[in-house]
């Protein structure tokens, strides 16, 4: 699994508050986004999101992980464009 892709998708899901909306923003199926985030959780051996049919929330591990990931998610495009 590509960790950077997983990180980017995780940050987008948190920002969008939805797998479906994150998928729409990125032009991906919600199931693909979900699968990638699940792979990230498996790689980290930590649950990052609490999921239910109608809601999505960060776990404590997700809150801790989101801060540096969101920074990376926002700055990587700038770094690559230099």
C-alpha positions as CSV (number, residue, x, y, z in Angstrom):
1,X,0.0,0.0,0.0
2,X,1.2,3.5,-0.8
3,X,1.3,5.3,2.5
4,X,1.3,8.8,1.0
5,X,-1.9,8.0,-0.9
6,X,-3.5,6.6,2.2
7,X,-2.5,9.7,4.2
8,X,-3.9,12.0,1.5
9,X,-7.2,10.1,1.4
10,X,-7.4,9.9,5.2
11,X,-7.0,13.7,5.4
12,X,-9.5,14.3,2.6
13,X,-12.1,12.0,4.3
14,X,-11.7,13.9,7.6
15,X,-11.9,17.3,5.8
16,X,-15.0,16.1,3.8
17,X,-16.5,14.3,6.8
18,X,-17.5,11.6,4.4
19,X,-16.0,8.8,2.3
20,X,-18.5,9.6,-0.5
21,X,-17.7,13.3,-0.5
22,X,-14.0,12.7,-0.4
23,X,-14.4,10.3,-3.3
24,X,-16.4,12.9,-5.3
25,X,-13.7,15.6,-4.6
26,X,-11.0,13.2,-5.8
27,X,-12.9,11.5,-8.6
28,X,-12.8,8.1,-6.9
29,X,-15.4,5.7,-5.8
30,X,-16.3,5.9,-2.1
31,X,-15.5,2.1,-1.8
32,X,-12.0,2.8,-3.1
33,X,-11.4,5.6,-0.7
34,X,-12.6,3.4,2.2
35,X,-10.4,0.5,1.1
36,X,-7.3,2.7,1.0
37,X,-8.1,4.2,4.5
38,X,-8.6,0.7,5.8
39,X,-5.2,-0.3,4.4
40,X,-3.7,2.7,6.1
41,X,-5.2,1.7,9.4
42,X,-3.9,-1.9,8.9
43,X,-0.4,-0.6,8.1
44,X,-0.5,1.6,11.2
45,X,-2.1,-1.1,13.3
46,X,-4.5,1.6,14.6
47,X,-8.1,2.5,14.0
48,X,-8.3,6.1,12.9
49,X,-12.0,6.5,12.3
50,X,-15.2,5.5,14.0
51,X,-17.7,4.6,11.2
52,X,-21.4,4.2,11.4
53,X,-24.1,4.3,8.7
54,X,-24.7,8.1,9.2
55,X,-21.6,9.4,10.9
56,X,-17.9,9.5,10.9
57,X,-15.6,10.6,13.7
58,X,-12.0,10.5,14.6
59,X,-10.7,8.1,17.2
60,X,-8.1,9.4,19.7
61,X,-5.4,7.8,17.4
62,X,-7.0,9.5,14.4
63,X,-6.9,12.9,16.1
64,X,-3.2,12.5,16.9
65,X,-2.4,11.3,13.4
66,X,-4.5,13.8,11.6
67,X,-2.6,16.9,12.6
68,X,0.8,16.1,10.9
69,X,-1.0,14.3,8.0
70,X,-3.2,17.4,7.3
71,X,-0.1,19.6,7.3
72,X,1.6,17.2,4.9
73,X,-1.5,16.9,2.8
74,X,-1.6,20.7,2.4
75,X,2.2,21.3,1.8
76,X,3.2,18.4,-0.5
77,X,1.7,19.9,-3.6
78,X,3.6,23.1,-2.9
79,X,6.9,21.2,-2.4
80,X,6.4,19.2,-5.6
81,X,5.7,22.3,-7.7
82,X,9.1,23.9,-6.8
